[in-house]
């Protein structure tokens, strides 16, 4: 564990956007990516494929989960995100507070530079305690973390695409896996799903034209939530 930390300032509220999700329960990821390339908006890949890892946090009543299931218009969720093929190794993670305001969303990000954890040697609860200590100067994140506990770990692979006009982004997420953070050996709790999630992301001002992009995506718009799916899988029932 490295605690020589530098905490970036939270990002300002300049990222309000729509994130439209499309769920493919059958099919191959390469076929879906080819359909992205065929879209008339000229999407091209802008970043290398990478593995996304998250620890989600919730309160003792699982209110973040329940608000999502119930469709509460104004809601939040908090997670720790990092990248890397070995999900046990957390380096330079980011605390993200995602906010939903009706159909639009925003995100505050707090980068923890120079911090590393090893989930093979430490538990998610250990990480949680250390995060509380790391964020003493960042009041919103610090106070939120004090009221929460780790409820889910998930991982997936992601590919990134941008339209020719630069106004629309697509991500394709696949190879999803979910873990119970209370397990000492995370792999003993592993659950996987084969669903592929395509997300279309764009500024609120571009919503009208976005229909021309989304009409070329050959599956249904979905309220898919990785957090809700993971909780349902791991606990085998809806907590709501």
Secondary structure, DSSP 8 states (H G I E B T S, - for coil): -B---EE-----S---EEEEEEEESSS-HHHHHHHHHHSTT--EEEEEEEEEEEEEEE-TT-HHHHHHHHT-SEEEEEEEEEE-SSTTEEES-EEEEEEEETTEEEEEEEEEET-EEETTTS-HHHHHHHHHHHTTT-HHHHHHHHT-EEEEEEEEEEEEEE-TTSS-EEEEEEEEEEE-TT-SSGGGG-EEE--EEEEEEEEGGGHHHHHHHHTTS-S-EE---HHHHHHHHHHSS---
